[in-house]
């Protein structure tokens, strides 16, 4: 029994999976495996649809997560393709990410060989593992704190000062346990006393502390954290960069070359091999900057000139203020 497959449909659904022809062939395993030459013949059909064995169509549809009927008609709109995928359990994630995160996805793929789609698919697992790891880390810290409190009371011999201090410690440990039991990753449900003592979630929180500690213990040299400019997310996840040293080496610190990477005008795998040597910085950076569209590069240059002029104006104003004669200063000599 035969059916037809439109090459445009097969290509479109294969592209949605971000698969090569070889990967699609590998995905059809077992007795229903479709060979790579068969897939190439179908996709190279120039005029209309190609008749194929129904077994081949079913195997390809199963691997792609669509219905056979979806391969037997010309894909008209992206919306129809998405609806077909929804019927078999796929969902489109509608969100926007900043350019630093987009570059981080690419750096993870380049450094560790984890494809972009796999990173997205595995993100919930990674997040859950880190969350549970942070809670376990906090439990161990509480145990150490409680042991220290018991030792303090023992050394204090019942003296009121030491007993009071130990009591405060035990009270804090109890509050931390309650926070952990609620899976309060970011320390939102801490006691009022914690805030009174100076706890500031805008500066640090338990989950961010754990991530930095874990990265240090794992000697993760490819990860760099930066909290000087606030959190990366509203919940309190720290700013980070993956492969910062690699980026610095490739761009030589040139802001335009880094801009080319951030905006996706340059992908690491596309940089010509002859430009990758340590002695090829000038050629590599020039090649990267050439990939930036002219209009974007011109806009960046205009912004740079505007920012430079603003900085000079501010510096000039400060210079004038610093040379105001004492008799011209406000009463009391306070310029503020």
Helices and strands as residue ranges (DSSP letters): E 2-6, H 7-16, H 21-27, G 30-32, H 36-43, E 49-53, H 54-64, H 68-71, H 78-87, H 99-112, H 116-156, H 160-181, H 192-196, H 206-217, E 223-231, E 238-242, H 244-251, H 255-262, G 268-270, G 273-275, G 278-280, H 281-290, H 294-322, G 326-328
